[in-house]
Amino acid sequence: MINNTLKKLHTVTENLPGQLFAALIVGAVQVFAFAPFALWWTVYPSFIGLFLLLQQVQKTTQRYFLVSFTFSLSMFIATIHWVYVSMDQFGGMPAAVSVFLIVLLCAYLALFPTLALWASTRFLHFSNTKRYLLIIPVFWLISDWLRGYVLTGFPWAYLGYSHADTPLVGFAPVLGVQGITLAIMIICGALTLIIQKQKILLNVLLICTILLGGYILQQQKYTQLQPQVMVSLVQGNIDQNEKWQRDQLYPSLFKYLDLSETGLDDQSELIIWPESAIAALELDMQRFLEPLSAELSGKNKSLITGIVGYDPATEDYHNTIIMLGKLPQGHEYSLKGDNRYQKHQLLPIGEFVPFEEYLRPLAPYFNLPMSSFQRGAEIQPNLHNEQADLASALCYEIAFPELLRKNIAEKTGFILTLSNDAWFGDSIGPEQHLEIARMRAIEFARPVLRSTNNGVTAIFDSSGNEVGRLPVNTAAVLSKNVQPAFGQTPYQRYGTTPLYLYCLLILTGMFFYHRKRKKPAG
């Protein structure tokens, strides 16, 4: 049956239009592997279909690049098309322009995996076994690293995020999310070889070894749980069109205070508001913040909230997190206090505008609120609470595990991430964002506390299990007892260094093998 299906597909994809159409389909399928669909297994027919398709294309022609690019472009359009929502609903741009910009962004991102696939064909002396099991996985990792770094990086939709509920997730605390990506790519290559009846036993054993290794690692414990802390995450559900209007500031604050009273009645120890919950300059809010901090301290409570920081000396604005209320001695709240975090990894256009003197006049989209921030330091102290310290990641930053890794210490108890995904409406974007946050809990074996304006507000424990979440587009409070965790995972200690060494080893072996094959006899 499989052979008959392959023969029919081969007939359909004998010419370029058929190949491009097939590439569009198998590329778009990948979106179903990620949240909210969570059909992780769709990654495998997607890549197997691509590998079989590329075997019909001459490796020495531009057609190989074109088919690979079509696959990658389709993959990104299907996965991150939700960025369009912010342009359409809040950017004030014509629909045609917004669509063009999304396609342009996806075309740029598609260049990275396309070059990885194309480069894997340049080594003509390598067998399919070496190509699928060694070369393509390594080049794919390298392309992902470049995509997450070049032009500030866009490390979204790494394949590993789709496998948080499979045995492969055991590799995350050891090698990070990209360790899972590597395992996925090797399995895709092995399955392709099995379908083609090449070294079946070897490939079956390889797949079983990877799955067993992931399962064994999944059973390990890397951190030690500490006494539980009562945490209340407040989801204000403030209308995005009203949030930054001056006359809506205090109605929004009163709403957050009213919701927080539920937590106070429940004797909550730590209350968390989302990113920019206080939509004003911290400097201008001292008559509100200082009395609130004193009141919370008297009730033995602490509050974390997002706000806009401003330094009059440098005239710099920062996307900031501050702590109020009952805090350790020496870390109490003040305008100049150190118990704060300033966002480092800014979102292009949303938080800073490259070439702003040229772009800002073009459209309202380039003048969104909060689009003139300066970066905070790459490494900053944890937020200090009496129960446990918290490592912070503001919104988009949670997608940068290496940045977070540099800010997590052995005695960091929680990972805190504040966000405002209201920019992306009811799209699939917020669910993907939550999926990324969950992976950080698994990589670092620490609870993740995620507070958002309108969803998805949620808590994950140190194993990445969901403790609770709030319905989207609802004003509510999520109160749970959560155990902080101390210690270090191998990934926290070594980062991606083992993967770098693995790639270097494979590339070095490829170089000498290729050189040996090209060397004339005698």
C-alpha positions in Angstrom: 0.0 0.0 0.0 2.8 2.4 0.9 4.6 1.6 -2.4 1.4 2.3 -4.4 0.9 5.6 -2.6 4.5 6.6 -3.3 4.2 5.7 -7.0 1.1 7.9 -7.3 2.8 10.8 -5.5 5.8 10.4 -7.7 3.6 10.7 -10.8 2.0 13.9 -9.5 5.4 15.5 -8.6 7.3 14.7 -11.8 7.1 18.4 -13.0 7.9 21.7 -11.2 4.3 22.9 -10.6 3.5 19.5 -8.9 6.7 19.7 -6.9 6.0 23.2 -5.7 2.4 22.3 -4.8 3.5 19.3 -2.8 6.1 21.4 -1.0 3.4 23.9 -0.1 1.3 21.2 1.4 4.0 19.3 3.4 5.3 22.6 4.7 2.0 24.0 5.9 1.2 20.7 7.7 3.8 21.5 10.3 1.6 24.1 12.0 -0.5 21.3 13.4 2.5 20.0 15.4 2.4 23.2 17.6 -0.1 24.6 20.0 -3.0 24.9 20.0 -3.3 21.8 17.8 -0.5 19.8 19.6 -0.5 17.0 16.9 3.2 16.5 17.4 3.4 13.5 15.0 2.6 15.7 11.9 6.2 16.8 11.9 7.2 13.4 10.6 5.0 13.1 7.4 6.0 16.7 6.8 9.7 16.1 6.6 9.5 12.6 5.2 7.3 14.1 2.4 9.9 16.8 1.8 12.9 14.4 1.7 11.1 12.1 -0.8 10.1 15.1 -2.9 13.7 16.5 -2.9 15.0 13.2 -4.2 13.1 13.8 -7.4 14.8 17.1 -7.9 18.2 17.5 -9.5 20.6 18.6 -6.8 22.7 20.6 -9.1 19.9 22.9 -10.3 18.1 25.9 -9.0 14.9 23.8 -8.7 16.2 22.1 -5.5 16.6 25.5 -3.9 13.2 26.7 -5.1 11.3 23.6 -3.8 13.1 23.8 -0.5 12.3 27.5 -0.2 8.6 26.9 -1.0 8.5 24.3 1.7 10.1 26.6 4.3 8.0 29.6 3.2 4.8 27.6 3.6 5.9 26.3 7.0 6.5 29.8 8.3 3.4 31.4 6.8 1.2 28.7 8.3 2.9 28.9 11.7 3.3 32.7 12.3 0.6 34.2 10.1 -0.9 35.5 13.4 1.6 38.5 13.4 -0.8 39.9 10.8 -3.4 40.6 13.6 -1.3 43.3 15.2 -0.8 45.0 11.9 -4.4 44.8 10.9 -6.2 45.7 14.2 -3.7 48.0 15.8 -1.2 49.1 13.1 -3.5 51.2 10.9 -2.0 49.7 7.7 -3.9 48.6 4.6 -4.6 44.9 4.5 -2.6 44.4 1.3 0.5 46.1 2.9 0.1 43.9 6.0 -0.1 40.8 4.0 3.0 41.8 1.9 5.0 42.4 5.1 4.0 39.1 6.6 5.0 37.3 3.4 8.3 39.3 3.4 9.0 38.3 7.0 8.3 34.7 6.3 10.4 34.7 3.1 13.3 36.1 5.2 12.9 33.4 7.8 12.5 30.7 5.1 16.0 31.5 3.8 17.6 29.9 6.9 16.2 26.3 6.6 16.4 26.6 2.8 20.1 27.2 2.9 20.5 24.3 5.3 18.7 21.9 3.0 20.5 23.2 -0.1 23.9 23.0 1.6 23.3 19.4 2.6 23.4 18.5 -1.1 26.8 20.0 -1.8 28.6 17.0 -0.5 28.1 14.7 -3.5 30.1 11.7 -2.2 27.9 11.1 0.9 25.3 8.4 1.0 21.7 9.0 1.9 22.3 7.5 5.3 25.0 10.0 6.1 22.9 12.8 4.6 19.7 12.1 6.5 21.2 11.1 9.8 24.2 13.4 10.1 24.4 16.3 7.6 20.8 17.5 7.4 20.2 17.5 11.2 23.4 19.4 11.8 22.7 22.0 9.1 19.2 22.4 10.4 20.5 23.1 13.9 22.9 25.7 12.6 20.2 27.4 10.6 18.0 27.6 13.7 20.8 29.1 15.7 21.4 31.7 13.0 17.7 32.5 12.8 17.6 33.0 16.5 20.5 35.4 16.4 20.8 37.4 13.1 19.1 40.9 13.2 18.2 40.4 16.9 16.8 36.9 16.2 13.4 35.3 15.8 13.7 31.9 17.5 10.0 30.9 17.1 8.6 27.5 16.2 11.7 25.4 16.9 10.6 21.8 16.2 11.4 20.8 19.8 8.6 22.8 21.2 6.1 20.5 19.6 7.3 17.4 21.6 6.8 18.5 25.2 4.4 15.6 25.7 6.6 12.9 24.2 9.6 10.9 25.5 11.9 13.2 23.5 11.2 15.9 26.1 13.7 14.2 28.3 16.5 15.8 26.3 15.3 19.3 27.2 16.9 19.6 30.7 20.2 18.2 29.2 20.5 19.9 25.8 17.7 22.4 25.7 14.8 22.6 23.2 17.3 22.2 20.3 18.4 18.8 21.7 14.8 17.7 21.0 15.0 19.3 17.5 18.1 17.3 16.8 16.4 14.1 17.9 13.3 14.9 15.7 15.4 15.5 12.6 17.4 12.3 13.1 14.2 10.3 13.5 12.7 11.9 10.4 15.8 10.9 8.4 15.7 7.3 9.8 12.0 6.9 8.9 12.7 8.1 5.4 15.5 5.5 5.0 13.2 2.8 6.4 10.5 3.7 3.9 13.1 3.4 1.2 14.2 0.0 2.6 17.7 1.2 3.4 19.5 -0.2 6.4 16.1 -1.0 8.1 17.5 -2.7 11.2 20.1 0.1 11.8 17.5 2.8 11.6 14.9 1.0 13.7 17.6 0.5 16.4 18.5 4.2 16.2 15.0 5.4 16.6 14.4 3.0 19.6 17.7 4.2 21.2 16.7 7.8 20.9 13.2 7.2 22.3 14.6 5.1 25.2 17.3 7.7 26.0 14.7 10.4 26.1 12.4 8.3 28.3 15.2 7.5 30.8 16.3 11.2 31.0 12.6 12.2 31.5 12.6 10.2 34.8 15.5 12.1 36.3 15.2 14.9 38.9 17.5 17.8 38.6 16.2 20.3 41.2 14.9 20.1 44.8 11.5 21.4 45.7 11.1 24.0 48.4 8.2 25.0 50.7 5.2 26.1 48.7 4.3 29.7 48.0 0.8 31.0 47.5 0.8 32.8 44.2 -2.0 34.9 42.6 -1.8 35.8 38.9 -4.1 38.6 38.0 -5.5 38.8 34.4 -7.0 42.3 34.0 -8.4 41.8 30.4 -8.0 45.5 29.6 -9.1 46.5 26.1 -6.0 47.0 24.0 -7.5 50.0 22.3 -8.1 51.7 25.7 -5.1 50.6 27.7 -2.8 53.5 26.8 -5.4 56.2 26.9 -4.7 58.6 29.8 -8.3 58.7 31.1 -8.3 54.9 31.4 -5.2 54.6 33.6 -6.9 54.7 37.0 -10.0 52.7 35.9 -7.5 50.0 34.9 -5.5 50.2 38.1 -8.7 50.0 40.2 -9.7 47.0 38.3 -6.4 45.3 39.1 -6.7 46.3 42.7 -10.2 44.9 43.0 -9.2 41.6 41.4 -6.1 41.5 43.7 -8.3 41.8 46.8 -9.4 38.2 46.1 -5.8 37.2 46.5 -5.4 39.3 49.7 -8.4 37.6 51.3 -6.9 34.2 50.5 -3.7 35.2 52.3 -1.7 35.1 49.0 1.9 35.8 49.5 2.8 36.8 46.0 0.5 38.8 43.6 1.6 39.2 40.0 0.2 41.6 37.4 1.1 41.4 33.7 3.4 43.3 31.4 2.7 47.1 31.5 -0.3 46.6 33.8 0.5 50.1 35.0 0.4 51.9 31.6 2.4 55.0 32.8 5.8 56.1 33.8 7.0 54.8 37.1 8.4 58.3 37.8 4.9 59.8 37.6 3.2 57.1 39.7 5.1 57.5 43.0 2.0 58.8 44.9 0.3 55.6 43.9 3.1 53.1 44.2 4.6 54.1 47.6 1.4 53.9 49.6 0.4 50.7 47.8 3.8 49.2 48.7 3.4 50.2 52.4 -0.1 48.8 52.5 1.0 45.4 51.0 4.0 45.2 53.3 1.7 45.7 56.3 -0.3 42.7 55.1 2.8 40.6 54.6 2.2 40.6 50.8 4.3 41.4 47.8 3.3 42.5 44.3 5.1 42.2 41.0 3.9 44.4 38.1 5.0 45.6 34.7 5.4 49.4 34.3 7.3 51.9 32.1 10.6 52.9 33.6 12.1 56.3 32.7 15.6 57.7 33.6 15.5 61.5 33.5 19.3 61.7 33.4 19.6 59.7 30.1 16.0 60.2 28.9 15.8 56.4 28.4 12.6 54.4 28.6 12.6 50.8 29.7 10.0 48.0 29.7 10.3 47.3 33.4 9.2 44.9 36.2 9.1 46.2 39.7 8.3 44.7 43.1 6.2 46.3 45.9 5.2 45.3 49.4 6.9 42.9 51.8 10.4 42.4 50.5 13.9 41.3 51.9 15.8 44.0 53.9 17.8 46.1 51.5 15.6 45.3 48.5 12.5 47.3 49.5 10.7 49.3 46.8 12.0 52.7 45.8 12.3 54.5 42.6 16.1 53.8 42.6 15.8 50.4 44.2 17.5 47.4 42.7 14.5 45.0 43.0 13.5 45.5 39.4 14.1 44.1 35.9 14.5 45.9 32.6 13.8 44.1 29.4 16.9 43.2 27.3 15.6 41.4 24.2 13.4 44.0 22.6 10.8 43.2 19.9 11.6 44.9 16.6 8.9 47.4 15.6 6.9 46.7 18.7 9.5 48.0 21.2 12.1 49.7 19.0 12.0 50.8 15.4 15.2 50.1 13.3 15.9 53.0 10.9 13.2 54.9 12.7 13.8 58.2 11.0 12.7 56.5 7.8 10.1 54.0 9.0 8.1 56.0 11.6 6.6 58.5 9.0 5.4 55.6 6.8 2.5 54.3 8.8 0.9 54.3 12.3 2.1 50.8 12.8 5.6 52.1 13.3 4.4 54.4 16.1 2.7 51.8 18.4 2.7 52.6 22.1 5.9 51.4 23.8 8.0 51.4 20.6 10.9 53.6 21.8 12.5 51.5 24.5 16.2 51.1 25.4 17.7 47.7 26.3 18.3 46.7 29.8 21.5 44.8 30.7 21.9 41.2 29.4 22.6 39.9 32.9 20.6 41.3 35.8 20.0 40.3 39.4 16.9 38.1 40.2 13.8 39.8 41.7 14.1 39.2 45.4 11.1 37.9 47.4 11.2 36.5 50.9 10.1 33.1 49.8 12.2 32.7 46.6 14.0 34.7 44.0 12.6 35.0 40.5 14.4 35.1 37.1 12.4 37.4 34.7 11.6 37.3 31.0 9.3 39.9 29.6 7.0 38.7 26.9 9.1 37.8 23.7 12.2 37.2 25.9 10.8 33.8 27.0 11.7 32.5 23.5 15.4 33.1 24.2 16.5 30.3 26.5 20.2 31.2 26.4 19.3 34.7 27.7 17.2 33.3 30.5 19.9 30.7 31.3 22.4 33.5 32.0 20.0 34.9 34.6 19.1 31.8 36.5 21.2 31.0 39.6 21.2 27.8 41.7 18.9 29.5 44.3 16.5 30.9 41.7 13.1 29.5 42.7 10.8 30.6 39.9 10.8 31.7 36.3 8.6 34.7 35.9 7.2 35.9 32.5 4.9 38.8 32.1 3.2 39.3 28.7 0.5 41.1 26.8 -0.6 39.0 23.9 -3.7 41.1 23.3 -1.8 42.4 20.3 -2.6 39.1 18.5 -6.3 38.8 19.3 -7.8 35.3 19.2 -5.1 33.9 16.9 -3.0 30.9 17.6 0.0 33.1 18.6 -0.7 33.3 22.3 -1.0 29.5 22.6 2.3 29.1 20.8 3.8 31.6 23.2 2.5 29.6 26.2 4.0 26.4 24.7 7.4 28.1 24.6 7.1 29.3 28.2 6.3 25.7 29.2 9.5 24.4 27.6 11.5 26.8 29.8 10.0 25.1 32.9 11.2 21.8 31.6 14.7 23.0 30.5 15.4 24.5 33.9 13.3 22.2 36.1 11.6 25.3 37.7 8.0 26.5 37.9 7.0 29.1 35.4 4.6 31.8 36.5 3.0 33.5 33.4 0.8 36.5 33.9 -0.8 38.1 30.9 -3.3 40.9 30.2 -6.0 38.8 28.5 -4.5 35.3 28.2 -3.0 32.8 28.3 -2.3 33.2 32.1 -1.0 29.9 33.5 1.3 28.2 35.9 3.6 25.2 35.2 5.4 23.2 37.8 9.1 22.2 37.7 8.3 19.3 35.5 6.4 21.4 33.0 3.0 20.1 34.1 0.2 22.6 34.0 -0.9 23.6 37.5 -3.7 25.9 36.3 -4.7 28.5 33.7 -7.3 31.2 33.2 -9.8 31.4 30.3 -8.7 33.9 27.7 -10.5 37.3 27.4 -11.7 37.1 31.0 -10.9 39.2 34.0 -9.9 36.7 36.7 -7.3 35.6 39.2 -5.4 32.3 39.2 -4.4 31.4 42.8 -2.3 28.3 43.5 0.2 26.9 45.9 3.4 26.5 44.0 6.7 24.9 45.1 9.9 26.8 44.0 12.8 24.6 43.0 16.6 25.1 43.7 19.4 23.4 41.8 20.8 23.2 38.3 19.9 21.2 35.2 22.8 20.1 32.8 21.4 22.6 30.3 21.5 25.4 32.8 25.1 24.5 33.6 26.4 24.0 30.1 23.9 25.5 27.7 24.2 24.6 24.1 27.9 23.8 24.3 27.4 20.0 23.9 25.3 20.6 20.8 28.0 23.0 19.4 30.6 20.3 20.0 28.4 17.7 18.3 28.0 19.8 15.2 31.7 20.7 15.2 32.6 17.0 15.4 30.2 16.1 12.5 31.4 19.0 10.3 35.0 18.1 10.9 34.3 14.4 10.0 32.5 15.6 6.9 35.4 17.7 5.9 38.1 15.0 6.1 35.8 12.4 4.6 35.0 14.7 1.6 38.7 15.5 1.3 39.7 11.9 1.3 37.2 11.0 -1.4 38.3 13.8 -3.7 42.0 13.0 -3.3 43.3 11.2 -6.4 44.5 7.7 -6.0 48.3 6.9 -6.1 
